[in-house]
Amino acid sequence: MNEQEYIELEQRYGAHNYKPLDVVLARGQGVWVWDVAGKKYLDCLSAYSAVNQGHCHPKIMDAMIAQARQLTLTSRAFRNDQLGHFYQELCELTHSHKVLPMNSGAEAVETVIKTVRKWGYKVKGVAEDQAEIIVCENNFHGRTITIVGFSTDAGSRDGFGPFTPGFKIIPFGDADALERAIGPNTVGFMVEPIQGEAGVIIPPDGYLRRAKEICEKHNVVLILDEIQTGLGRTGKLLAEAHDGIEADLTLIGKALSGGFYPVSAVLSNTEVMGVLQPGEHGSTFGGNPLACAVARAALKVLVEEGMIENAAAMGAYFQAGLKSLGDSKVREIRGRGLMIGLEFHPEVGGARQYCEKLREKGLLCKETHDHVIRFAPPLVITRDEVDWALERIAAALADG
């Protein structure tokens, strides 16, 4: 089959809830992917940071194959020999007390909403069904009904109501607004350290540290959604480290499996996670032995192969290279580590056209919020590969 036949097959039989670039990928290795015709591309999206360790990392693959030959799924009705090790290794790496494993990022978000509400009722003493969680404008935490209900993106909400109550929305990056919004029924504040889907929006220096102080002052649980920013993407294991804090609850996913399998987790202190009792929450696949074995390998290579440090170094180099292009169409270059946004001036006419130009030149990236291209290659990218990317980006900008 040729590329167009694959595209037509998707169009005929699939729901049209995505608008991908018209490239049909068939193989990946490291930072590179190949389409069905054999053309090679540099992946600068990393499956929205799910492939931080690079495509088809051999050690993660070996762990997955070995475990698949032994045992894949038991459900949590029984114990398995991978789960305890996964818990221990993840807690020791992230300084967490407890872990609750799930599958997708959205499931982790739903899990933390349930958990912090229960904590509010059982520990803080909030009246039943009155718990309130504060979130930020332009957030992206997933696609479930509850989550899109507290989104401010009209496209995520339109036609999907009625929505779950219990959320208050404030501006992102404004610590004073957070303190003003807290009331007697506030149980949690959930925030992304960097808003990725909103266009790589970075809050003011010290924002998370100030948010932590405010939450502690008012007995509110600080929840950091690190599903995209976590596990090395910003040049630290968790983005919270840039502000020198530890959240009460942290959400991770995506790169937790290196892109091999859906794995997510809620990291918690004992006080908050301790409110959940048997039968109150669960998942058939959450914490299964295959997922645990894959995640253990994914975490191990992330640390042992210096990917986090490489993200810091190559991110700084990549951003400096983008800024040196000095193109007048570009309004701003911003980022942290290998989570980089290139924002065009509105009159340029949108970022999608440049994603198309870059695809033609062998570089894959994705626009977000119309005027921003997000560059987020796997954390194994080298200096020579960054240079290769910068040459294509410069050429694409010149074409425009």
ABEGO torsion letter per residue (X at the ends): XBAAAAAAAAAAABBBABBBBBBBBABBBEABBBBAAGBBBBBAAGGGGAAAAEBGBAAAAAAAAAAAAABABAEAABBBAAAAAAAAAAAAAAGBABBBBBABAAAAAAAAAAAAAAAAAAAAGBBBGABBBBBBBGBBAEABAAAAAABABAAAABGAOBBBBGBBBBBBGBAAAAAAABBAABABBBBBABBAAAGGBBBBBGAAAAAAAAAAAAGBBBBBBAAAABGGAAGBABAAAAAGBBBABBBBBGAAAGGABBBBBBBBBAAAAAABBBGABBBAABGBAAAAAAAAAAAAAAAAAGAAAAAAAAAAAAAAAAAAAGBAABABBBEBEABBBBBBBAAAGEAAAAAAAAAAAGBBBBBBGGABBBBBBBAABBAAAAAAAAAAAAAAAAAX
